[in-house]
Amino acid sequence: MKIKEITDVIERFAPLAWQEPYDNAGLIVGRPDDRVRKALLAVDVTEEVLDEAVREGCDLVVTHHPLVFHPLKRFNSADAVERCVERAIREGIALYACHTNLDSAPGGMSWRLAEMLGVESLSLLQPSEKGEGVGFGVVGRLPEAEGTVEFLRRVRRVLGVRVVRHSDIASPEVRRVAVCTGAGASLIGDARRAGADIYLTADMKYNDFMLPDGALTVADIGHFESEYCAIGILFDILSKNLITFAVRKSECSRNPVNYLV
């Protein structure tokens, strides 16, 4: 099957036009007319993921994060990015990324994460001008009020989170929940205006935990942990639309952040 046939399916769900200006989503290594037999789905392109691709006979790796964010001036194996690009070219492995366009797609990243946590009646937290239903983050309600600490413990269990960093607990119970996968500190104000009791995101800095000022609880659940759901979304898109094309979820996609608890 041609790469273009596969990426067209993904881009019907999450068009590249929906990515942010700084992003580099799309086909990074390979040509649209190249033929591939099997795709491996991962969060990041790493040397371990490429090992897995070779071992499993996958000649296309589809990830959430683009391997290349900035222009590369040389290819001399000086860092992991260069080594992965070099190897992908040598091994004939195409690399494709679906990043902020998947984040902002209707039914995309934040929608999937909220559904995994049982949050219902979802609506966008920060709508975009790029199209109806396009935007970042979602807000919705739990079927029943839940103790805030108990809810955070459930988040840990469901997502396999080792550590949850959170602000002061604003209220003993939560019902209205806001979620944004990845680095979503910029949406704290949106979560507050949406009347959320708690806001789940990642990559928050020290002062971000002070911004709610007691109006809501904010919790950092980890970047990788919040975005691991990308693999499931991509698997559903490809397996439901290309029933004769082989798709595999990576078993080597891992969090680069380690925790000493």
ChimeraX commands (.cxc) that place a marker at each C-alpha (Angstrom):
marker #1 position 0.00,0.00,0.00 radius 0.5
marker #1 position 1.28,3.49,-0.80 radius 0.5
marker #1 position 2.17,5.76,2.11 radius 0.5
marker #1 position -0.15,8.39,0.69 radius 0.5
marker #1 position -3.13,6.04,0.99 radius 0.5
marker #1 position -2.37,5.58,4.69 radius 0.5
marker #1 position -1.66,9.21,5.52 radius 0.5
marker #1 position -4.77,10.34,3.64 radius 0.5
marker #1 position -6.85,8.29,6.09 radius 0.5
marker #1 position -5.13,9.89,9.08 radius 0.5
marker #1 position -5.43,13.38,7.61 radius 0.5
marker #1 position -9.15,13.00,6.99 radius 0.5
marker #1 position -9.43,12.74,10.77 radius 0.5
marker #1 position -6.71,15.29,11.58 radius 0.5
marker #1 position -5.79,17.49,8.59 radius 0.5
marker #1 position -2.25,18.87,8.59 radius 0.5
marker #1 position -3.75,22.37,8.26 radius 0.5
marker #1 position -4.86,22.03,11.88 radius 0.5
marker #1 position -1.32,21.81,13.24 radius 0.5
marker #1 position 0.23,24.77,15.06 radius 0.5
marker #1 position 2.73,27.02,13.22 radius 0.5
marker #1 position 5.70,25.72,15.24 radius 0.5
marker #1 position 4.88,22.08,14.53 radius 0.5
marker #1 position 6.32,19.61,12.00 radius 0.5
marker #1 position 3.56,17.05,11.59 radius 0.5
marker #1 position 3.36,14.99,8.41 radius 0.5
marker #1 position 5.71,12.75,6.44 radius 0.5
marker #1 position 9.23,13.31,7.75 radius 0.5
marker #1 position 11.13,10.43,6.11 radius 0.5
marker #1 position 9.90,8.71,2.96 radius 0.5
marker #1 position 7.97,9.59,-0.16 radius 0.5
marker #1 position 4.17,9.61,-0.55 radius 0.5
marker #1 position 4.31,7.06,-3.38 radius 0.5
marker #1 position 6.60,4.61,-1.53 radius 0.5
marker #1 position 4.94,1.28,-0.77 radius 0.5
marker #1 position 4.84,-0.06,2.80 radius 0.5
marker #1 position 3.57,-3.29,4.28 radius 0.5
marker #1 position 3.13,-2.70,8.00 radius 0.5
marker #1 position 2.95,0.27,10.39 radius 0.5
marker #1 position 4.20,0.59,13.96 radius 0.5
marker #1 position 2.46,3.13,16.19 radius 0.5
marker #1 position 4.37,4.92,18.97 radius 0.5
marker #1 position 4.49,8.17,20.92 radius 0.5
marker #1 position 8.07,8.99,19.84 radius 0.5
marker #1 position 10.62,7.76,17.34 radius 0.5
marker #1 position 13.46,6.34,19.42 radius 0.5
marker #1 position 16.24,3.90,18.72 radius 0.5
marker #1 position 14.30,1.25,20.68 radius 0.5
marker #1 position 11.20,1.87,18.56 radius 0.5
marker #1 position 13.25,1.53,15.36 radius 0.5
marker #1 position 14.71,-1.72,16.69 radius 0.5
marker #1 position 11.16,-2.91,17.19 radius 0.5
marker #1 position 10.14,-1.79,13.68 radius 0.5
marker #1 position 12.98,-3.78,12.13 radius 0.5
marker #1 position 12.27,-6.80,14.32 radius 0.5
marker #1 position 8.55,-6.80,13.47 radius 0.5
marker #1 position 8.94,-6.05,9.78 radius 0.5
marker #1 position 7.36,-2.57,9.97 radius 0.5
marker #1 position 8.47,-0.20,7.21 radius 0.5
marker #1 position 6.36,2.74,8.46 radius 0.5
marker #1 position 6.47,4.26,11.95 radius 0.5
marker #1 position 3.60,6.61,12.84 radius 0.5
marker #1 position 4.14,8.65,15.99 radius 0.5
marker #1 position 2.48,11.47,17.87 radius 0.5
marker #1 position 5.63,13.56,18.32 radius 0.5
marker #1 position 7.65,14.51,15.21 radius 0.5
marker #1 position 11.23,13.26,15.34 radius 0.5
marker #1 position 12.47,16.46,13.67 radius 0.5
marker #1 position 11.30,19.79,15.11 radius 0.5
marker #1 position 14.20,21.96,13.99 radius 0.5
marker #1 position 16.31,21.94,10.80 radius 0.5
marker #1 position 19.21,19.47,10.86 radius 0.5
marker #1 position 22.51,20.94,9.60 radius 0.5
marker #1 position 24.47,17.69,9.41 radius 0.5
marker #1 position 24.10,13.92,9.70 radius 0.5
marker #1 position 27.03,12.55,11.66 radius 0.5
marker #1 position 25.26,10.58,14.41 radius 0.5
marker #1 position 25.98,13.33,16.94 radius 0.5
marker #1 position 22.66,12.87,18.72 radius 0.5
marker #1 position 19.68,10.55,18.88 radius 0.5
marker #1 position 17.63,12.53,16.36 radius 0.5
marker #1 position 20.37,12.32,13.73 radius 0.5
marker #1 position 20.95,8.64,14.43 radius 0.5
marker #1 position 17.25,7.83,14.08 radius 0.5
marker #1 position 16.88,9.79,10.83 radius 0.5
marker #1 position 20.01,8.14,9.39 radius 0.5
marker #1 position 18.84,4.68,10.39 radius 0.5
marker #1 position 15.31,5.17,9.08 radius 0.5
marker #1 position 16.73,6.15,5.68 radius 0.5
marker #1 position 19.22,3.24,5.65 radius 0.5
marker #1 position 16.58,0.70,6.71 radius 0.5
marker #1 position 13.92,2.06,4.35 radius 0.5
marker #1 position 11.55,2.95,7.21 radius 0.5
marker #1 position 9.20,5.86,6.58 radius 0.5
marker #1 position 8.43,8.22,9.49 radius 0.5
marker #1 position 5.16,10.11,9.85 radius 0.5
marker #1 position 3.93,12.27,12.76 radius 0.5
marker #1 position 0.43,13.36,13.72 radius 0.5
marker #1 position 0.95,15.94,16.46 radius 0.5
marker #1 position -0.94,19.16,17.19 radius 0.5
marker #1 position -3.37,18.39,14.38 radius 0.5
marker #1 position -4.36,15.27,16.36 radius 0.5
marker #1 position -4.44,17.33,19.56 radius 0.5
marker #1 position -6.94,19.77,18.08 radius 0.5
marker #1 position -9.04,17.35,16.01 radius 0.5
marker #1 position -12.66,16.73,17.08 radius 0.5
marker #1 position -12.56,13.44,18.96 radius 0.5
marker #1 position -8.79,13.72,19.26 radius 0.5
marker #1 position -6.35,13.53,22.14 radius 0.5
marker #1 position -8.09,15.37,24.98 radius 0.5
marker #1 position -11.44,13.82,24.03 radius 0.5
marker #1 position -9.99,10.32,24.26 radius 0.5
marker #1 position -8.25,10.98,27.58 radius 0.5
marker #1 position -11.41,12.46,29.14 radius 0.5
marker #1 position -13.46,9.47,27.99 radius 0.5
marker #1 position -10.90,7.11,29.52 radius 0.5
marker #1 position -11.49,8.87,32.84 radius 0.5
marker #1 position -15.28,8.68,32.59 radius 0.5
marker #1 position -15.85,12.38,31.87 radius 0.5
marker #1 position -19.08,12.89,29.91 radius 0.5
marker #1 position -20.94,15.64,27.98 radius 0.5
marker #1 position -17.69,17.02,26.59 radius 0.5
marker #1 position -17.18,20.39,24.95 radius 0.5
marker #1 position -14.12,22.27,23.77 radius 0.5
marker #1 position -12.09,24.21,26.29 radius 0.5
marker #1 position -10.34,26.47,23.78 radius 0.5
marker #1 position -12.01,26.51,20.33 radius 0.5
marker #1 position -9.93,27.32,17.27 radius 0.5
marker #1 position -10.80,29.40,14.22 radius 0.5
marker #1 position -9.58,26.58,11.94 radius 0.5
marker #1 position -12.92,24.80,11.81 radius 0.5
marker #1 position -16.01,23.70,13.68 radius 0.5
marker #1 position -15.13,21.48,16.62 radius 0.5
marker #1 position -11.40,22.16,16.23 radius 0.5
marker #1 position -9.49,23.30,19.30 radius 0.5
marker #1 position -7.58,22.31,22.40 radius 0.5
marker #1 position -8.71,20.72,25.65 radius 0.5
marker #1 position -12.16,19.60,26.73 radius 0.5
marker #1 position -14.40,20.07,29.73 radius 0.5
marker #1 position -17.23,17.86,30.94 radius 0.5
marker #1 position -18.84,16.21,33.93 radius 0.5
marker #1 position -18.39,13.04,35.91 radius 0.5
marker #1 position -21.57,10.95,36.27 radius 0.5
marker #1 position -21.38,11.55,40.01 radius 0.5
marker #1 position -19.32,13.79,42.26 radius 0.5
marker #1 position -16.09,12.14,43.38 radius 0.5
marker #1 position -13.67,13.01,46.15 radius 0.5
marker #1 position -10.82,15.06,44.68 radius 0.5
marker #1 position -8.04,12.93,46.12 radius 0.5
marker #1 position -9.89,9.73,45.20 radius 0.5
marker #1 position -10.30,11.03,41.64 radius 0.5
marker #1 position -6.57,11.79,41.38 radius 0.5
marker #1 position -5.80,8.29,42.63 radius 0.5
marker #1 position -8.08,6.86,39.96 radius 0.5
marker #1 position -6.28,8.94,37.32 radius 0.5
marker #1 position -3.02,7.37,38.51 radius 0.5
marker #1 position -4.43,3.87,38.16 radius 0.5
marker #1 position -6.10,4.36,34.78 radius 0.5
marker #1 position -3.13,6.11,33.14 radius 0.5
marker #1 position -0.32,4.33,34.94 radius 0.5
marker #1 position 0.96,7.62,36.32 radius 0.5
marker #1 position 3.80,7.25,38.83 radius 0.5
marker #1 position 3.49,10.74,40.31 radius 0.5
marker #1 position 0.77,13.42,40.18 radius 0.5
marker #1 position 1.87,16.96,41.00 radius 0.5
marker #1 position -1.06,19.15,42.03 radius 0.5
marker #1 position -1.93,22.51,43.50 radius 0.5
marker #1 position -3.74,23.00,46.78 radius 0.5
marker #1 position -7.02,21.07,46.74 radius 0.5
marker #1 position -9.62,23.72,45.95 radius 0.5
marker #1 position -12.65,21.64,46.95 radius 0.5
marker #1 position -13.13,18.22,48.56 radius 0.5
marker #1 position -15.14,16.90,45.59 radius 0.5
marker #1 position -14.98,17.21,41.82 radius 0.5
marker #1 position -17.78,16.94,39.27 radius 0.5
marker #1 position -16.74,19.21,36.42 radius 0.5
marker #1 position -13.40,18.17,34.90 radius 0.5
marker #1 position -11.20,19.90,32.32 radius 0.5
marker #1 position -8.48,18.02,30.43 radius 0.5
marker #1 position -5.74,18.97,27.98 radius 0.5
marker #1 position -3.14,16.43,26.88 radius 0.5
marker #1 position 0.49,17.50,26.67 radius 0.5
marker #1 position 1.75,20.90,27.76 radius 0.5
marker #1 position -1.48,22.71,28.62 radius 0.5
marker #1 position -0.65,25.26,31.31 radius 0.5
marker #1 position -1.76,28.05,28.97 radius 0.5
marker #1 position -5.34,26.78,29.28 radius 0.5
marker #1 position -5.60,27.12,33.06 radius 0.5
marker #1 position -7.59,30.32,32.63 radius 0.5
marker #1 position -9.94,28.60,30.18 radius 0.5
marker #1 position -10.50,25.77,32.65 radius 0.5
marker #1 position -11.27,28.27,35.38 radius 0.5
marker #1 position -13.72,30.21,33.20 radius 0.5
marker #1 position -15.40,26.93,32.22 radius 0.5
marker #1 position -16.23,26.31,35.87 radius 0.5
marker #1 position -14.03,23.23,36.20 radius 0.5
marker #1 position -13.39,21.83,39.67 radius 0.5
marker #1 position -10.14,20.25,38.47 radius 0.5
marker #1 position -7.88,20.65,35.45 radius 0.5
marker #1 position -5.60,17.82,34.26 radius 0.5
marker #1 position -2.65,18.55,31.98 radius 0.5
marker #1 position 1.15,18.28,31.91 radius 0.5
marker #1 position 4.44,20.19,31.91 radius 0.5
marker #1 position 3.33,22.82,34.42 radius 0.5
marker #1 position 5.92,25.14,35.94 radius 0.5
marker #1 position 6.21,26.27,39.55 radius 0.5
marker #1 position 4.11,29.42,39.18 radius 0.5
marker #1 position 1.41,27.58,37.21 radius 0.5
marker #1 position 0.32,25.87,40.41 radius 0.5
marker #1 position -0.43,29.30,41.92 radius 0.5
marker #1 position -2.52,30.64,39.01 radius 0.5
marker #1 position -5.85,29.07,40.01 radius 0.5
marker #1 position -5.68,31.00,43.31 radius 0.5
marker #1 position -8.00,28.54,45.02 radius 0.5
marker #1 position -10.61,28.58,42.24 radius 0.5
marker #1 position -9.84,25.05,41.03 radius 0.5
marker #1 position -7.35,22.25,41.53 radius 0.5
marker #1 position -4.73,21.84,38.80 radius 0.5
marker #1 position -2.82,18.59,38.36 radius 0.5
marker #1 position 0.20,17.67,36.27 radius 0.5
marker #1 position -0.18,14.04,35.21 radius 0.5
marker #1 position 2.94,13.84,33.02 radius 0.5
marker #1 position 3.41,14.55,29.32 radius 0.5
marker #1 position 3.94,10.97,28.15 radius 0.5
marker #1 position 1.18,9.62,30.37 radius 0.5
marker #1 position -1.34,12.14,29.07 radius 0.5
marker #1 position -0.45,11.46,25.43 radius 0.5
marker #1 position -0.01,7.70,25.35 radius 0.5
marker #1 position -3.63,7.53,24.16 radius 0.5
marker #1 position -2.39,8.72,20.73 radius 0.5
marker #1 position -1.44,5.12,19.95 radius 0.5
marker #1 position -5.01,3.94,20.54 radius 0.5
marker #1 position -6.51,6.75,18.45 radius 0.5
marker #1 position -4.18,6.09,15.51 radius 0.5
marker #1 position -4.79,2.34,15.77 radius 0.5
marker #1 position -8.55,2.88,15.61 radius 0.5
marker #1 position -8.28,5.24,12.63 radius 0.5
marker #1 position -6.10,2.88,10.59 radius 0.5
marker #1 position -7.57,-0.48,11.56 radius 0.5
marker #1 position -11.16,0.64,10.92 radius 0.5
marker #1 position -10.44,2.28,7.57 radius 0.5
marker #1 position -7.70,0.06,6.14 radius 0.5
marker #1 position -8.77,-3.42,7.12 radius 0.5
marker #1 position -6.18,-5.14,4.89 radius 0.5
marker #1 position -3.21,-3.11,6.17 radius 0.5
marker #1 position -1.24,-4.44,9.15 radius 0.5
marker #1 position -0.94,-2.08,12.13 radius 0.5
marker #1 position 0.94,-2.79,15.37 radius 0.5
marker #1 position 0.99,-0.89,18.66 radius 0.5
marker #1 position 4.56,-0.38,19.85 radius 0.5
marker #1 position 5.62,-2.26,22.96 radius 0.5
marker #1 position 8.81,-0.17,23.20 radius 0.5
marker #1 position 7.19,3.26,23.37 radius 0.5
marker #1 position 8.25,4.45,26.81 radius 0.5
marker #1 position 8.40,7.52,29.00 radius 0.5
marker #1 position 11.81,9.24,28.83 radius 0.5
marker #1 position 11.14,10.72,32.29 radius 0.5
marker #1 position 12.07,8.51,35.25 radius 0.5
marker #1 position 10.76,8.97,38.78 radius 0.5
marker #1 position 12.43,8.22,42.10 radius 0.5
marker #1 position 9.53,7.81,44.51 radius 0.5
marker link #1:1,2 radius 0.2
marker link #1:2,3 radius 0.2
marker link #1:3,4 radius 0.2
marker link #1:4,5 radius 0.2
marker link #1:5,6 radius 0.2
marker link #1:6,7 radius 0.2
marker link #1:7,8 radius 0.2
marker link #1:8,9 radius 0.2
marker link #1:9,10 radius 0.2
marker link #1:10,11 radius 0.2
marker link #1:11,12 radius 0.2
marker link #1:12,13 radius 0.2
marker link #1:13,14 radius 0.2
marker link #1:14,15 radius 0.2
marker link #1:15,16 radius 0.2
marker link #1:16,17 radius 0.2
marker link #1:17,18 radius 0.2
marker link #1:18,19 radius 0.2
marker link #1:19,20 radius 0.2
marker link #1:20,21 radius 0.2
marker link #1:21,22 radius 0.2
marker link #1:22,23 radius 0.2
marker link #1:23,24 radius 0.2
marker link #1:24,25 radius 0.2
marker link #1:25,26 radius 0.2
marker link #1:26,27 radius 0.2
marker link #1:27,28 radius 0.2
marker link #1:28,29 radius 0.2
marker link #1:29,30 radius 0.2
marker link #1:30,31 radius 0.2
marker link #1:31,32 radius 0.2
marker link #1:32,33 radius 0.2
marker link #1:33,34 radius 0.2
marker link #1:34,35 radius 0.2
marker link #1:35,36 radius 0.2
marker link #1:36,37 radius 0.2
marker link #1:37,38 radius 0.2
marker link #1:38,39 radius 0.2
marker link #1:39,40 radius 0.2
marker link #1:40,41 radius 0.2
marker link #1:41,42 radius 0.2
marker link #1:42,43 radius 0.2
marker link #1:43,44 radius 0.2
marker link #1:44,45 radius 0.2
marker link #1:45,46 radius 0.2
marker link #1:46,47 radius 0.2
marker link #1:47,48 radius 0.2
marker link #1:48,49 radius 0.2
marker link #1:49,50 radius 0.2
marker link #1:50,51 radius 0.2
marker link #1:51,52 radius 0.2
marker link #1:52,53 radius 0.2
marker link #1:53,54 radius 0.2
marker link #1:54,55 radius 0.2
marker link #1:55,56 radius 0.2
marker link #1:56,57 radius 0.2
marker link #1:57,58 radius 0.2
marker link #1:58,59 radius 0.2
marker link #1:59,60 radius 0.2
marker link #1:60,61 radius 0.2
marker link #1:61,62 radius 0.2
marker link #1:62,63 radius 0.2
marker link #1:63,64 radius 0.2
marker link #1:64,65 radius 0.2
marker link #1:65,66 radius 0.2
marker link #1:66,67 radius 0.2
marker link #1:67,68 radius 0.2
marker link #1:68,69 radius 0.2
marker link #1:69,70 radius 0.2
marker link #1:70,71 radius 0.2
marker link #1:71,72 radius 0.2
marker link #1:72,73 radius 0.2
marker link #1:73,74 radius 0.2
marker link #1:74,75 radius 0.2
marker link #1:75,76 radius 0.2
marker link #1:76,77 radius 0.2
marker link #1:77,78 radius 0.2
marker link #1:78,79 radius 0.2
marker link #1:79,80 radius 0.2
marker link #1:80,81 radius 0.2
marker link #1:81,82 radius 0.2
marker link #1:82,83 radius 0.2
marker link #1:83,84 radius 0.2
marker link #1:84,85 radius 0.2
marker link #1:85,86 radius 0.2
marker link #1:86,87 radius 0.2
marker link #1:87,88 radius 0.2
marker link #1:88,89 radius 0.2
marker link #1:89,90 radius 0.2
marker link #1:90,91 radius 0.2
marker link #1:91,92 radius 0.2
marker link #1:92,93 radius 0.2
marker link #1:93,94 radius 0.2
marker link #1:94,95 radius 0.2
marker link #1:95,96 radius 0.2
marker link #1:96,97 radius 0.2
marker link #1:97,98 radius 0.2
marker link #1:98,99 radius 0.2
marker link #1:99,100 radius 0.2
marker link #1:100,101 radius 0.2
marker link #1:101,102 radius 0.2
marker link #1:102,103 radius 0.2
marker link #1:103,104 radius 0.2
marker link #1:104,105 radius 0.2
marker link #1:105,106 radius 0.2
marker link #1:106,107 radius 0.2
marker link #1:107,108 radius 0.2
marker link #1:108,109 radius 0.2
marker link #1:109,110 radius 0.2
marker link #1:110,111 radius 0.2
marker link #1:111,112 radius 0.2
marker link #1:112,113 radius 0.2
marker link #1:113,114 radius 0.2
marker link #1:114,115 radius 0.2
marker link #1:115,116 radius 0.2
marker link #1:116,117 radius 0.2
marker link #1:117,118 radius 0.2
marker link #1:118,119 radius 0.2
marker link #1:119,120 radius 0.2
marker link #1:120,121 radius 0.2
marker link #1:121,122 radius 0.2
marker link #1:122,123 radius 0.2
marker link #1:123,124 radius 0.2
marker link #1:124,125 radius 0.2
marker link #1:125,126 radius 0.2
marker link #1:126,127 radius 0.2
marker link #1:127,128 radius 0.2
marker link #1:128,129 radius 0.2
marker link #1:129,130 radius 0.2
marker link #1:130,131 radius 0.2
marker link #1:131,132 radius 0.2
marker link #1:132,133 radius 0.2
marker link #1:133,134 radius 0.2
marker link #1:134,135 radius 0.2
marker link #1:135,136 radius 0.2
marker link #1:136,137 radius 0.2
marker link #1:137,138 radius 0.2
marker link #1:138,139 radius 0.2
marker link #1:139,140 radius 0.2
marker link #1:140,141 radius 0.2
marker link #1:141,142 radius 0.2
marker link #1:142,143 radius 0.2
marker link #1:143,144 radius 0.2
marker link #1:144,145 radius 0.2
marker link #1:145,146 radius 0.2
marker link #1:146,147 radius 0.2
marker link #1:147,148 radius 0.2
marker link #1:148,149 radius 0.2
marker link #1:149,150 radius 0.2
marker link #1:150,151 radius 0.2
marker link #1:151,152 radius 0.2
marker link #1:152,153 radius 0.2
marker link #1:153,154 radius 0.2
marker link #1:154,155 radius 0.2
marker link #1:155,156 radius 0.2
marker link #1:156,157 radius 0.2
marker link #1:157,158 radius 0.2
marker link #1:158,159 radius 0.2
marker link #1:159,160 radius 0.2
marker link #1:160,161 radius 0.2
marker link #1:161,162 radius 0.2
marker link #1:162,163 radius 0.2
marker link #1:163,164 radius 0.2
marker link #1:164,165 radius 0.2
marker link #1:165,166 radius 0.2
marker link #1:166,167 radius 0.2
marker link #1:167,168 radius 0.2
marker link #1:168,169 radius 0.2
marker link #1:169,170 radius 0.2
marker link #1:170,171 radius 0.2
marker link #1:171,172 radius 0.2
marker link #1:172,173 radius 0.2
marker link #1:173,174 radius 0.2
marker link #1:174,175 radius 0.2
marker link #1:175,176 radius 0.2
marker link #1:176,177 radius 0.2
marker link #1:177,178 radius 0.2
marker link #1:178,179 radius 0.2
marker link #1:179,180 radius 0.2
marker link #1:180,181 radius 0.2
marker link #1:181,182 radius 0.2
marker link #1:182,183 radius 0.2
marker link #1:183,184 radius 0.2
marker link #1:184,185 radius 0.2
marker link #1:185,186 radius 0.2
marker link #1:186,187 radius 0.2
marker link #1:187,188 radius 0.2
marker link #1:188,189 radius 0.2
marker link #1:189,190 radius 0.2
marker link #1:190,191 radius 0.2
marker link #1:191,192 radius 0.2
marker link #1:192,193 radius 0.2
marker link #1:193,194 radius 0.2
marker link #1:194,195 radius 0.2
marker link #1:195,196 radius 0.2
marker link #1:196,197 radius 0.2
marker link #1:197,198 radius 0.2
marker link #1:198,199 radius 0.2
marker link #1:199,200 radius 0.2
marker link #1:200,201 radius 0.2
marker link #1:201,202 radius 0.2
marker link #1:202,203 radius 0.2
marker link #1:203,204 radius 0.2
marker link #1:204,205 radius 0.2
marker link #1:205,206 radius 0.2
marker link #1:206,207 radius 0.2
marker link #1:207,208 radius 0.2
marker link #1:208,209 radius 0.2
marker link #1:209,210 radius 0.2
marker link #1:210,211 radius 0.2
marker link #1:211,212 radius 0.2
marker link #1:212,213 radius 0.2
marker link #1:213,214 radius 0.2
marker link #1:214,215 radius 0.2
marker link #1:215,216 radius 0.2
marker link #1:216,217 radius 0.2
marker link #1:217,218 radius 0.2
marker link #1:218,219 radius 0.2
marker link #1:219,220 radius 0.2
marker link #1:220,221 radius 0.2
marker link #1:221,222 radius 0.2
marker link #1:222,223 radius 0.2
marker link #1:223,224 radius 0.2
marker link #1:224,225 radius 0.2
marker link #1:225,226 radius 0.2
marker link #1:226,227 radius 0.2
marker link #1:227,228 radius 0.2
marker link #1:228,229 radius 0.2
marker link #1:229,230 radius 0.2
marker link #1:230,231 radius 0.2
marker link #1:231,232 radius 0.2
marker link #1:232,233 radius 0.2
marker link #1:233,234 radius 0.2
marker link #1:234,235 radius 0.2
marker link #1:235,236 radius 0.2
marker link #1:236,237 radius 0.2
marker link #1:237,238 radius 0.2
marker link #1:238,239 radius 0.2
marker link #1:239,240 radius 0.2
marker link #1:240,241 radius 0.2
marker link #1:241,242 radius 0.2
marker link #1:242,243 radius 0.2
marker link #1:243,244 radius 0.2
marker link #1:244,245 radius 0.2
marker link #1:245,246 radius 0.2
marker link #1:246,247 radius 0.2
marker link #1:247,248 radius 0.2
marker link #1:248,249 radius 0.2
marker link #1:249,250 radius 0.2
marker link #1:250,251 radius 0.2
marker link #1:251,252 radius 0.2
marker link #1:252,253 radius 0.2
marker link #1:253,254 radius 0.2
marker link #1:254,255 radius 0.2
marker link #1:255,256 radius 0.2
marker link #1:256,257 radius 0.2
marker link #1:257,258 radius 0.2
marker link #1:258,259 radius 0.2
marker link #1:259,260 radius 0.2
marker link #1:260,261 radius 0.2
view
